[in-house]
Amino acid sequence: MPKIILASGSPRRKLLLQQIGLRFTTMNANIEETISTSVSPSELAQYIAFSKAKAVSRRLHEGIIIAADTIVVREGIIMGKPENRGDAFMMLSRLSGQYHQVITGLCILDIEEKVIDLSCEVTSVLFRQLSAEEINSYLDCGEWLDKAGSYAIQGRGALLVERIEGCYFNVVGLPLNRLKTRLALRGINLWEVID
């Protein structure tokens, strides 16, 4: 079975792969994630995921690289990671009482065969109507730092969410079922490579 490398420093993605018992190593891609409006949000997420996989592949000679990038979009506007608390408050205020989409671009790169598989997963998320006090209480916990859209559904951010339509794990940062399906196309059965 080929070596599997997660091209990410995200503790959430690492935890998701550990949760399903996958044997893998991690390498941080260390790329600049620039938000561009010249392409669709889905194309952007896939491009950033590909850039992460490509950066890590330069340091390796073999293996299968998994890379992902998750973005939050409301009415066509990409909400990246907040720059500060004020920025996070503004994002959460815009999401309050509204649907938004969480889009994860997924790249699987087979180094030896030089095969790149790109795909994306989209989940719709509805926030409850939030008061300024609720938003500030959430921001006080610090969970919003370094999170696209300024929240983490797997933590206290779950209290902000009324409903999701689609893959929950996608909102966390890695659509596990899509990953399983795409790896199967490379001949990798996750049931055979898990502990």
C-alpha positions as CSV (number, residue, x, y, z in Angstrom):
1,M,0.0,0.0,0.0
2,P,1.4,3.4,-0.9
3,K,2.5,5.9,1.8
4,I,-0.2,8.5,2.4
5,I,0.7,12.0,3.3
6,L,-1.6,14.7,4.5
7,A,-0.4,18.1,3.2
8,S,-1.8,20.1,6.0
9,G,-1.0,21.6,9.4
10,S,-4.7,21.5,10.3
11,P,-5.3,19.7,13.6
12,R,-8.9,19.2,12.5
13,R,-8.0,17.3,9.3
14,K,-5.4,15.3,11.1
15,L,-8.0,14.3,13.7
16,L,-10.6,13.3,11.1
17,L,-8.1,10.9,9.4
18,Q,-7.1,9.5,12.8
19,Q,-10.8,9.1,13.6
20,I,-11.2,6.7,10.7
21,G,-8.0,4.9,11.7
22,L,-6.0,5.8,8.6
23,R,-2.2,5.4,8.7
24,F,-0.6,8.6,7.4
25,T,2.1,11.2,7.9
26,T,1.7,15.0,7.8
27,M,3.7,17.7,6.1
28,N,2.8,21.3,6.2
29,A,2.6,22.9,2.7
30,N,3.4,26.5,3.8
31,I,1.9,28.3,0.9
32,E,0.3,31.7,0.6
33,E,-3.5,31.2,0.4
34,T,-4.6,34.2,-1.7
35,I,-8.3,34.8,-2.2
36,S,-9.1,35.6,-5.8
37,T,-12.4,36.7,-7.3
38,S,-11.4,35.9,-10.9
39,V,-12.4,32.2,-10.5
40,S,-15.4,30.6,-8.8
41,P,-15.2,29.7,-5.1
42,S,-15.2,26.0,-6.1
43,E,-12.3,26.5,-8.5
44,L,-10.4,28.6,-6.0
45,A,-10.7,25.9,-3.2
46,Q,-9.5,23.2,-5.7
47,Y,-6.6,25.4,-6.9
48,I,-5.4,26.1,-3.3
49,A,-5.7,22.4,-2.5
50,F,-3.7,21.6,-5.6
51,S,-1.0,24.2,-4.7
52,K,-0.6,22.6,-1.2
53,A,-0.2,19.1,-2.7
54,K,2.2,20.3,-5.3
55,A,4.4,22.1,-2.7
56,V,4.6,19.0,-0.6
57,S,5.3,16.7,-3.6
58,R,8.5,18.7,-4.3
59,R,9.9,17.2,-1.1
60,L,9.0,13.6,-1.8
61,H,9.7,10.8,-4.3
62,E,6.7,8.6,-3.7
63,G,3.3,8.3,-2.0
64,I,-0.2,9.6,-2.3
65,I,-0.7,13.2,-1.1
66,I,-4.0,14.4,0.3
67,A,-4.6,18.1,0.4
68,A,-7.7,20.2,1.1
69,D,-8.8,23.8,1.4
70,T,-12.0,24.9,2.9
71,I,-13.7,28.2,2.3
72,V,-17.0,29.8,3.4
73,V,-19.2,31.6,0.9
74,R,-22.3,33.7,1.3
75,E,-24.1,35.1,-1.8
76,G,-20.9,34.7,-3.8
77,I,-18.7,36.5,-1.3
78,I,-15.8,34.4,0.1
79,M,-15.2,34.7,3.8
80,G,-11.7,33.7,4.6
81,K,-10.0,33.5,7.9
82,P,-10.6,36.7,10.0
83,E,-7.8,39.2,10.4
84,N,-9.0,40.2,13.9
85,R,-11.9,40.1,16.3
86,G,-13.7,42.9,14.6
87,D,-13.4,41.1,11.3
88,A,-14.8,37.9,12.9
89,F,-17.7,39.8,14.5
90,M,-18.6,41.2,11.1
91,M,-18.5,37.8,9.4
92,L,-20.7,36.2,12.0
93,S,-23.1,39.1,11.8
94,R,-23.4,38.5,8.1
95,L,-24.0,34.8,8.6
96,S,-26.6,35.3,11.3
97,G,-30.0,33.9,10.3
98,Q,-28.7,33.1,6.8
99,Y,-27.6,30.1,4.7
100,H,-24.0,30.0,3.5
101,Q,-22.0,27.3,1.7
102,V,-18.9,25.6,3.0
103,I,-16.7,24.5,0.0
104,T,-13.8,22.1,0.4
105,G,-11.4,21.6,-2.5
106,L,-9.8,18.2,-2.4
107,C,-6.6,17.2,-4.2
108,I,-5.2,13.7,-4.4
109,L,-1.8,13.6,-6.0
110,D,0.0,10.3,-6.8
111,I,3.6,11.3,-6.9
112,E,5.0,8.3,-8.8
113,E,2.3,8.1,-11.4
114,K,2.0,11.9,-11.6
115,V,-1.8,11.7,-11.4
116,I,-3.8,14.6,-10.0
117,D,-7.4,14.1,-8.9
118,L,-9.3,17.3,-8.1
119,S,-12.8,17.6,-6.7
120,C,-14.9,19.6,-4.3
121,E,-17.7,19.2,-1.8
122,V,-20.3,21.8,-1.0
123,T,-22.4,21.8,2.2
124,S,-25.1,24.4,3.0
125,V,-25.2,25.7,6.6
126,L,-28.0,27.7,8.2
127,F,-27.1,29.9,11.2
128,R,-29.6,30.8,13.9
129,Q,-30.4,34.4,14.3
130,L,-27.7,35.6,16.6
131,S,-27.6,38.6,18.9
132,A,-24.5,40.8,19.3
133,E,-24.2,39.3,22.8
134,E,-24.1,35.7,21.5
135,I,-21.6,36.6,18.9
136,N,-19.3,38.3,21.5
137,S,-19.7,35.3,23.8
138,Y,-18.6,33.0,21.0
139,L,-15.7,35.3,20.1
140,D,-14.6,35.3,23.8
141,C,-13.7,31.6,23.6
142,G,-11.2,32.2,20.9
143,E,-12.3,29.3,18.7
144,W,-12.8,31.6,15.7
145,L,-9.1,32.2,15.3
146,D,-7.7,30.8,12.0
147,K,-11.1,29.5,10.9
148,A,-12.7,30.3,7.5
149,G,-16.0,32.1,8.3
150,S,-14.9,32.7,11.9
151,Y,-16.4,29.5,13.4
152,A,-15.7,25.9,14.1
153,I,-18.8,23.6,13.9
154,Q,-17.0,20.8,15.8
155,G,-16.7,23.0,18.8
156,R,-18.8,25.7,20.5
157,G,-19.6,27.0,17.0
158,A,-22.2,24.2,16.9
159,L,-24.4,26.4,19.0
160,L,-24.5,28.9,16.1
161,V,-25.8,26.4,13.6
162,E,-29.5,25.6,13.1
163,R,-29.2,23.1,10.2
164,I,-26.8,21.7,7.7
165,E,-27.5,20.2,4.3
166,G,-24.8,17.9,3.1
167,C,-21.6,16.5,4.6
168,Y,-20.9,17.5,8.2
169,F,-17.2,16.5,7.9
170,N,-16.8,18.9,5.0
171,V,-17.7,21.7,7.3
172,V,-15.1,20.5,9.7
173,G,-12.5,20.6,6.9
174,L,-12.3,17.2,5.1
175,P,-15.2,15.5,3.3
176,L,-14.4,11.9,4.3
177,N,-16.9,10.1,2.1
178,R,-15.6,12.0,-1.0
179,L,-12.1,11.2,0.1
180,K,-12.9,7.5,0.3
181,T,-14.6,7.6,-3.2
182,R,-11.7,9.5,-4.8
183,L,-9.0,7.2,-3.3
184,A,-10.9,4.2,-4.5
185,L,-10.4,5.5,-8.0
186,R,-6.6,5.2,-7.3
187,G,-7.1,1.6,-6.2
188,I,-6.9,2.5,-2.5
189,N,-9.6,0.9,-0.4
190,L,-9.7,2.7,3.0
191,W,-11.2,-0.4,4.6
192,E,-7.9,-2.1,3.9
193,V,-5.5,0.6,5.0
194,I,-7.0,1.6,8.4
195,D,-5.8,0.3,11.7
